[in-house]
Amino acid sequence: MDRAEDLRRRISLLTEVGLALSSETNPRDLVERILQAAMELTRADGGTVYAVGADRLRFEIIHNQSMGIHSGVSGIRPVPLPDVQLRFSDGTENHASVVAHCVLTGATVNIPDAYDAPGFDFAGTRAFDARNGYRTTSVLVVPMRDHEGVITGALQLINARDAGGGSVPFSDGDQDLVESLASQAATARTKHQLIEDQRQLFESFIQLIATAIDEKSPYTGGHCRRVPELTMMLAEAATRNPRGGIAGFAMDDRDRYELRIAAWLHDCGKITTPEWVMDKATKLSAIHDRIELVATRFAAAAAQDPLQAAQLADDLAFLRRSNTGGEFMRPEDQARVRAIATRSWTALDGSMQPLLTADEVDNLCIAKGTLLPREREIINHHIVATIKMLESLPFPRQLKRVPEFAGGHHERMDGKGYPKGLHRAQMSVQARVMGIADIFEALTAGDRPYKKAMALSQALAILGRMKLDGHIDPDLFDVFVRERVWLDYAKRFLREEQLDEVDLARIPGFLP
């Protein structure tokens, strides 16, 4: 190979490395490519990359062409060699090791012959050579120094070869090239580490928000952690069965990450919701449960009119049952509450007062759950706050859809949801997935103060009716049931007593 051809070869290799630096997303693969380029540029037979750890160097990648060694590469077994100590147990530095000396001093070491290298201990190398019929001759060790000057590892090459395949020393030109490549490898690895650190910090902040909601209301903190799990379970099932209205739905790793982030943030607006509404365990709850104030009045009324004591006791027991809330309150029970409110008792000041105030009547007559319409609006506002909060954040390109995914989980397929009244065609599949996950988690949650943990069969029946009512996506509901996403979730998160027998043929809106 003439000089011009060799120059073209080197330029081509350096161009490949430059392209890899801008396109490779796996830091291990990138460092390996740089090691290979260094070996090709110098015609080295072997190469090793070390990573700096706590007072030691870890073998990260080892290549040796003539011996067929390729360890530490992505997907291949780890390097079966012990770490190299930077310092001994007494704290003294290990300058006997050429690679440790390189990292400790930050200086390149270029040795023409390892068997004639005063000051360095190559006993281990000699033993390796003897066992394997090899001869280590030239050695070049270069510190991997990143853009801030921090040494993050070392790149070592052995046995540079001439055109005939014989071992020769590494030239000054070789050394310059390898020092440049080692610096690029260190900088690339540091860049990826910084990105990973930022990712972990970002995710920690997200979990911090969920924890804040958990601390604010222990009844929704579990929800914030469970919905992401169920969301991903259903989304993965949908990618395996992309039929009907979800035909063509697919996700790559970036899509999965984006959806998971959105699921973690889907209720972040609840941090603005007042605790007295979020934690309203009974219909008369405020700062405390006002049913005991009602009981005090009834006791006073019974003392004032002993003939009515039995009736008052029965009415109070009825009001206590009504106070707990539930899925549905019958109109006749609401009428009984209003009838009780027409009766009076004599207050301490001698005035006649109703047994129930107007506000207590309104609360006790709540048909479903424990919230009044105005309180429900306060709860519902959390999704508006969620969207506003998320849209104010400068999400990077790969997370741009987080506000839409997270902000759509209270929309309905028929356009009757909130806050935007979107129809199915206006929503992403991911937002529709999150809607089902949010509902099913809420139905089966066992940590809510206003309801008991719901059995699987009951929750699926309610979800089926919501499909028929145009509330949830019909195709995703079918995937949810057919692929038994509900069962996988139940085994991980529900209580044993909730796992009742489920007859798929009896689920409304589902055809087995």
C-alpha positions in Angstrom: 0.0 0.0 0.0 1.5 3.3 -1.1 1.5 6.5 1.0 -1.4 8.1 -0.8 -3.6 5.0 -0.5 -2.7 4.8 3.2 -3.7 8.4 3.7 -7.0 7.8 2.0 -7.6 4.8 4.2 -7.0 6.9 7.3 -9.2 9.7 6.2 -12.0 7.3 5.4 -11.7 5.7 8.9 -11.7 9.1 10.6 -14.8 10.1 8.6 -16.6 7.0 9.7 -15.8 7.8 13.3 -17.0 11.4 12.9 -20.3 10.1 11.5 -20.6 7.6 14.3 -20.1 10.3 16.9 -23.2 12.2 15.5 -25.4 9.2 14.9 -24.6 6.4 17.4 -27.0 6.3 20.4 -25.4 3.5 22.3 -22.2 4.7 24.1 -20.7 1.2 24.4 -21.1 0.6 20.6 -19.6 4.0 19.9 -16.5 3.4 22.2 -16.1 0.0 20.5 -16.2 1.6 17.1 -13.5 4.2 18.1 -11.3 1.3 19.5 -11.7 -0.5 16.2 -10.8 2.6 14.3 -7.7 3.1 16.4 -6.6 -0.5 15.8 -7.1 -0.1 12.0 -5.4 3.2 11.8 -2.3 1.9 13.6 -2.6 -1.7 12.3 -2.6 -2.8 16.0 -3.3 -6.5 16.7 -5.0 -5.9 20.0 -6.9 -3.1 21.8 -8.4 -2.6 25.3 -10.7 0.1 26.7 -10.6 0.6 30.5 -13.2 2.6 32.5 -12.3 4.5 35.6 -14.1 3.3 38.8 -13.5 3.9 42.5 -9.7 3.5 42.9 -9.6 0.9 40.1 -9.8 0.4 36.4 -12.4 -1.9 34.9 -11.8 -3.8 31.7 -14.6 -2.6 29.4 -13.8 -4.0 25.9 -11.0 -6.3 24.7 -10.2 -7.1 21.1 -7.3 -9.2 19.7 -7.4 -10.1 16.1 -4.8 -12.9 15.9 -6.3 -14.6 19.0 -9.9 -14.1 18.0 -10.8 -12.3 21.3 -13.9 -10.0 21.3 -15.1 -9.5 24.9 -17.1 -6.7 26.5 -18.9 -5.9 23.2 -22.6 -5.3 23.4 -24.4 -8.6 23.4 -21.1 -10.6 24.1 -20.0 -11.9 27.5 -18.2 -9.5 29.8 -14.5 -9.3 30.1 -13.3 -12.2 32.4 -10.4 -10.3 33.9 -9.9 -8.7 37.3 -9.9 -4.9 37.8 -6.6 -3.0 37.8 -6.0 -1.2 41.1 -5.2 2.5 40.9 -4.1 2.5 44.6 -3.1 -0.3 46.9 -4.6 -1.0 50.3 -2.1 1.3 52.0 -3.1 4.2 49.8 0.0 4.3 47.6 -0.5 4.7 43.9 0.0 1.8 41.5 2.6 3.1 39.0 3.9 -0.4 38.3 0.9 -1.0 36.0 1.3 0.9 32.8 -2.4 1.6 32.4 -2.8 2.7 36.0 0.3 4.9 35.6 -1.3 6.5 32.5 -4.5 7.3 34.3 -2.8 8.5 37.5 -0.4 10.8 35.6 -2.6 11.7 32.6 0.4 11.0 30.4 0.5 8.8 27.3 2.9 5.8 27.6 4.5 4.5 24.3 6.6 1.3 24.9 8.5 -0.3 21.9 8.9 -3.6 23.8 6.9 -4.8 26.8 9.6 -7.2 27.8 12.1 -4.3 28.0 10.2 -1.7 29.9 12.0 -0.5 33.1 9.7 0.7 35.8 6.6 -1.2 34.7 5.5 -4.7 35.8 4.6 -6.8 32.8 4.7 -10.1 34.7 1.0 -10.7 34.1 1.4 -10.0 30.4 4.4 -12.4 30.2 2.3 -15.1 31.9 -0.6 -14.5 29.5 1.7 -14.8 26.6 3.2 -18.0 27.9 -0.2 -19.6 28.3 -1.5 -18.6 24.9 1.7 -18.7 22.7 1.6 -15.0 22.2 4.2 -12.3 22.2 3.3 -8.8 23.4 5.8 -6.3 22.0 4.8 -2.7 21.3 2.3 -1.1 23.7 0.5 2.3 23.5 -1.6 3.5 26.4 -3.5 6.8 26.1 -5.7 8.5 28.7 -9.3 9.1 27.8 -9.8 12.7 28.7 -13.2 14.3 28.2 -14.0 17.9 27.2 -13.6 19.1 30.8 -10.2 17.4 31.1 -11.5 14.6 33.4 -9.9 11.2 32.7 -12.7 8.7 32.4 -10.6 5.7 31.2 -7.8 4.6 29.1 -7.3 3.2 25.6 -4.5 0.6 25.2 -3.2 -0.8 21.9 -0.7 -3.6 21.5 1.5 -4.8 18.7 1.5 -2.3 15.8 2.3 -4.2 12.6 4.1 -3.2 9.4 2.9 -4.0 5.9 4.4 -7.5 6.3 2.6 -8.3 9.5 5.6 -7.9 11.8 5.4 -6.1 15.1 6.8 -2.6 15.1 6.7 0.3 17.6 3.8 2.8 17.5 5.0 5.9 15.7 4.6 9.5 16.8 1.9 9.9 14.2 0.1 6.8 15.5 0.2 8.3 19.0 -1.2 11.6 17.9 -4.1 9.9 16.1 -4.9 7.6 19.0 -4.8 10.5 21.5 -7.4 12.3 19.4 -9.6 9.3 19.1 -9.3 8.6 22.9 -10.4 12.1 23.6 -13.4 11.7 21.3 -14.3 8.4 22.9 -14.2 10.0 26.4 -16.2 13.0 25.3 -18.8 10.9 23.6 -19.1 8.7 26.7 -19.4 11.7 29.0 -22.0 13.2 26.7 -24.1 10.1 26.9 -23.6 9.9 30.7 -24.8 13.6 31.0 -27.9 12.8 28.9 -28.6 9.7 31.1 -28.1 11.8 34.3 -30.5 14.4 33.0 -33.0 11.7 32.1 -32.8 10.3 35.6 -33.2 13.7 37.1 -36.2 14.5 34.9 -37.8 11.2 35.9 -37.1 11.8 39.5 -38.9 15.1 39.3 -41.9 13.4 37.8 -41.9 10.9 40.6 -41.5 13.7 43.1 -44.7 15.2 41.8 -46.5 11.9 42.2 -45.1 11.6 45.7 -46.3 15.1 46.5 -49.8 14.1 45.4 -49.4 11.0 47.5 -48.5 13.0 50.5 -51.3 15.5 49.9 -53.9 12.7 49.5 -53.0 9.1 50.3 -56.1 8.0 48.3 -54.7 9.0 44.9 -51.0 8.5 45.3 -51.3 4.8 44.4 -53.3 5.8 41.4 -50.4 7.9 40.1 -48.1 4.9 40.3 -50.5 2.3 39.0 -51.9 4.1 36.0 -48.5 4.1 34.2 -48.2 0.4 34.6 -51.7 -0.3 33.3 -51.2 2.2 30.5 -48.1 0.4 29.2 -49.7 -3.0 29.5 -52.7 -2.0 27.4 -50.5 -0.1 24.9 -48.3 -3.1 24.4 -51.3 -5.3 23.9 -52.6 -2.9 21.3 -49.4 -3.0 19.3 -49.8 -6.8 19.2 -53.4 -6.6 17.9 -53.7 -3.3 15.8 -57.1 -4.0 14.4 -60.2 -1.9 13.6 -59.9 1.7 14.7 -56.3 1.1 16.0 -55.0 -0.5 12.9 -51.4 0.5 12.2 -50.7 1.4 15.8 -47.1 0.7 16.7 -44.5 2.0 19.2 -40.7 2.1 19.2 -38.7 2.7 22.3 -39.0 6.4 22.1 -42.8 6.2 21.8 -42.9 3.9 24.8 -40.8 6.4 26.8 -43.0 9.3 25.8 -46.2 7.4 26.8 -44.7 6.4 30.1 -43.8 9.9 31.0 -47.2 11.1 30.0 -48.8 8.5 32.2 -46.8 9.5 35.2 -47.8 13.1 34.7 -51.5 12.5 33.8 -52.8 13.8 37.1 -50.1 16.3 38.0 -52.8 19.0 38.1 -54.2 17.4 41.3 -51.5 19.2 43.2 -53.7 22.2 42.8 -56.9 20.4 44.1 -58.0 21.3 47.7 -57.5 18.4 50.1 -61.1 18.7 51.5 -62.5 17.9 48.1 -59.9 15.3 47.1 -60.3 13.4 50.4 -64.1 13.8 50.8 -64.7 10.3 52.2 -68.4 10.8 53.0 -71.1 13.1 51.8 -71.0 15.3 54.9 -67.2 15.5 55.1 -65.6 18.9 55.4 -62.9 19.6 57.9 -64.6 16.7 59.7 -67.5 14.4 59.1 -70.6 16.5 60.0 -72.7 13.4 60.6 -71.8 13.6 64.3 -73.3 17.1 64.4 -76.5 15.6 63.0 -76.3 12.9 65.6 -76.1 15.5 68.4 -79.2 17.2 67.1 -81.1 13.9 67.0 -80.0 13.1 70.5 -81.3 16.5 71.7 -84.6 16.0 69.8 -85.0 12.6 71.3 -84.5 14.0 74.8 -87.1 16.7 74.1 -89.7 14.3 72.7 -89.1 10.7 74.0 -92.0 9.4 72.0 -90.1 10.1 68.9 -86.8 8.5 70.1 -87.3 5.2 68.2 -88.2 6.9 65.0 -85.2 9.3 65.4 -82.8 6.4 66.0 -84.0 4.7 62.8 -83.7 7.9 60.8 -80.2 8.6 62.1 -79.2 5.0 61.2 -80.6 5.6 57.7 -78.7 8.9 57.4 -75.4 7.3 58.4 -75.9 4.7 55.6 -76.7 7.4 53.1 -73.6 9.4 54.2 -71.2 6.8 53.0 -72.1 7.3 49.3 -72.2 4.7 46.7 -72.9 3.9 43.0 -76.5 5.0 43.2 -79.0 6.5 45.6 -82.7 5.7 45.0 -85.1 8.6 44.6 -87.2 7.3 47.5 -84.2 7.5 49.7 -83.6 11.1 48.6 -87.2 11.9 49.4 -86.8 10.4 52.9 -83.8 12.7 53.5 -85.9 15.7 52.6 -88.8 14.5 54.7 -86.5 14.2 57.7 -85.3 17.8 57.1 -88.9 19.1 57.6 -88.8 18.1 61.2 -87.5 20.4 63.9 -85.8 20.5 67.3 -85.4 23.2 69.9 -81.9 24.8 70.1 -80.3 26.0 73.3 -81.5 29.5 72.6 -85.0 28.3 72.4 -85.4 28.7 68.7 -86.8 26.0 66.4 -84.3 24.6 64.0 -84.5 22.0 61.3 -83.0 18.6 62.0 -81.0 19.0 58.8 -79.7 22.2 57.2 -80.2 22.9 53.5 -76.5 22.2 52.8 -76.7 18.9 54.7 -79.8 17.9 52.6 -78.0 18.7 49.4 -75.0 16.6 50.4 -77.0 13.6 51.7 -79.0 13.5 48.5 -76.0 13.1 46.3 -77.1 10.4 43.9 -73.6 8.9 43.2 -70.4 9.1 45.2 -69.8 11.8 47.8 -69.3 14.9 45.7 -71.7 17.7 44.9 -71.7 19.0 41.3 -69.7 22.1 42.3 -67.2 19.9 44.1 -67.0 17.6 41.1 -66.2 20.6 39.0 -63.3 21.4 41.3 -62.0 17.8 41.0 -62.4 18.0 37.2 -60.4 21.2 37.0 -57.3 19.1 37.8 -57.2 18.1 34.1 -57.3 21.7 33.0 -54.5 22.4 35.4 -52.6 19.4 34.1 -52.8 20.5 30.5 -51.8 24.1 31.5 -48.8 22.9 33.5 -47.6 20.5 30.8 -48.1 22.9 27.9 -45.9 25.4 29.7 -43.0 23.0 29.8 -40.4 23.1 27.0 -40.5 19.4 26.2 -37.9 18.2 23.7 -39.1 17.0 20.3 -39.3 13.3 21.4 -41.7 14.3 24.2 -43.8 16.9 22.4 -47.0 14.8 22.6 -46.9 14.4 26.4 -49.5 17.2 27.1 -51.9 15.6 24.5 -51.5 12.1 25.9 -51.9 13.2 29.5 -54.5 15.8 28.9 -56.9 13.5 27.1 -57.7 10.9 29.6 -61.0 12.4 30.6 -62.3 12.9 27.1 -65.0 10.6 25.7 -65.3 8.9 22.3 -68.7 10.6 21.8 -67.4 14.1 22.5 -69.1 14.5 25.8 -65.9 14.4 27.9 -63.8 17.2 29.3 -62.1 19.6 29.2 -62.2 20.0 25.3 -65.1 17.8 24.3 -62.9 15.9 21.8 -64.3 13.1 19.7 -62.5 9.8 19.1 -61.0 10.8 15.7 -59.5 13.9 17.3 -57.6 11.8 19.9 -54.4 9.8 19.7 -54.5 6.1 20.4 -52.2 6.8 23.4 -54.7 9.2 25.0 -57.5 6.7 24.5 -55.3 4.0 26.1 -54.7 6.2 29.1 -58.5 6.9 29.4 -59.2 3.2 29.9 -56.3 2.7 32.3 -57.4 5.7 34.4 -61.0 4.4 34.7 -60.1 0.8 35.4 -57.6 1.7 38.0 -60.1 3.9 39.7 -62.8 1.2 39.6 -60.6 -1.5 41.2 -58.6 0.7 43.6 -58.8 -0.5 47.2 -57.4 2.6 48.8 -60.2 5.1 48.2 -62.1 6.3 51.3 -65.5 6.6 49.6 -65.9 3.1 48.2 -65.0 -0.5 48.7 -62.5 -2.3 46.4 -64.5 -3.5 43.4 -64.4 -7.1 42.2 -63.0 -7.8 38.7 -66.3 -8.9 37.2 -68.1 -5.8 38.4 -65.4 -3.5 37.1 -65.3 -5.1 33.7 -69.1 -4.9 33.5 -69.0 -1.2 34.2 -66.2 -0.7 31.7 -68.3 -2.6 29.1 -71.3 -0.4 29.6 -69.0 2.6 29.2 -68.0 1.2 25.8 -71.6 0.9 24.8 -72.3 4.5 26.0 -69.5 5.9 23.8 -67.3 6.7 26.8 -64.2 4.6 26.0 -62.6 3.4 22.8 -64.4 0.2 21.7 -61.4 -1.4 19.9 -59.1 -0.8 22.9 -61.7 -2.2 25.2 -61.8 -5.3 23.1 -58.0 -5.6 23.3 -58.2 -5.0 27.0 -60.6 -7.9 27.5 -59.5 -10.3 24.8 -55.8 -10.1 25.6 -56.6 -10.4 29.4 -54.8 -7.2 30.2 -57.2 -6.9 33.1 -56.1 -10.2 34.5 -52.4 -9.4 34.2 -53.0 -6.2 36.0 -55.2 -7.8 38.7 -52.6 -10.4 39.5 -50.0 -7.6 40.2 -52.1 -5.0 41.9 -55.5 -6.2 43.2 -56.4 -7.8 46.4 -57.1 -11.5 46.5 -60.8 -11.0 47.4 -61.2 -8.9 44.2 -60.2 -11.8 41.9 -63.6 -13.3 41.4 -64.7 -15.5 38.5 -65.1 -13.6 35.3 -67.4 -14.8 32.5 -66.3 -13.0 29.3 -69.6 -13.8 27.6 -71.5 -11.7 30.3 -69.4 -8.5 29.9 -71.5 -5.9 28.2 -70.3 -4.9 24.7 -67.8 -7.7 24.4 -68.1 -10.6 21.9 -65.7 -13.5 22.9 
